[in-house]
Amino acid sequence: MHSLELLLDPTSDEAVRGEWRVLSAAGLPSQGDHAGTSNAPHVTLVARPGLDPAADARLLPLTAALPLPAELGGLLLFGAPPRGLVLVRPMVVTGELLDLHARVHESLGGAGDVPHTVPGRWTPHVTLASRLTPDQVARAVDALADADIPSTRPVVLSQLRRWDPSTGAIIALGPVTADEGDGAGRRPRRSGERTRDGLE
């Protein structure tokens, strides 16, 4: 499934990775277990069977809205046994975040989105762990509580990227930094294939 994702700034990214490490240390499934170099905490804006690379040029100006302050909420579960449960932190929805999401979808056009990324049904979140049993969920909640991790946390959404599973590439779309100039002739940056697991 192709996707457009918002990355967190380095401080926010490290805070989420800290939660991943807590789960791993407790012997529980963790998003941090995935070895792909591009595996990173993120919020999925769009997920659909295909994304036209030609749309990248239309998406780049929308990244002027970044960085965008946001907040991660308390723990939330997706899914149902026996397939496995997904432990996430939902993103507290703001007008600015909804506006960016709507403009991204308007820019892309088309249809076929995964339901939880459609405007009006979008459930923005950062995944902590996938394929948990009910017992593991209880242990995960206890492990995070014992580590004294706050139930909510301010974060910063800093970058938009596109995941292309057909090539295993991550394409950074922006915002353009000072050392990248106006983007003229800028080549998309790519990284290794990421293991996908559970609800993105």
Disulfide bonds with the S-S distance in Angstrom:
none
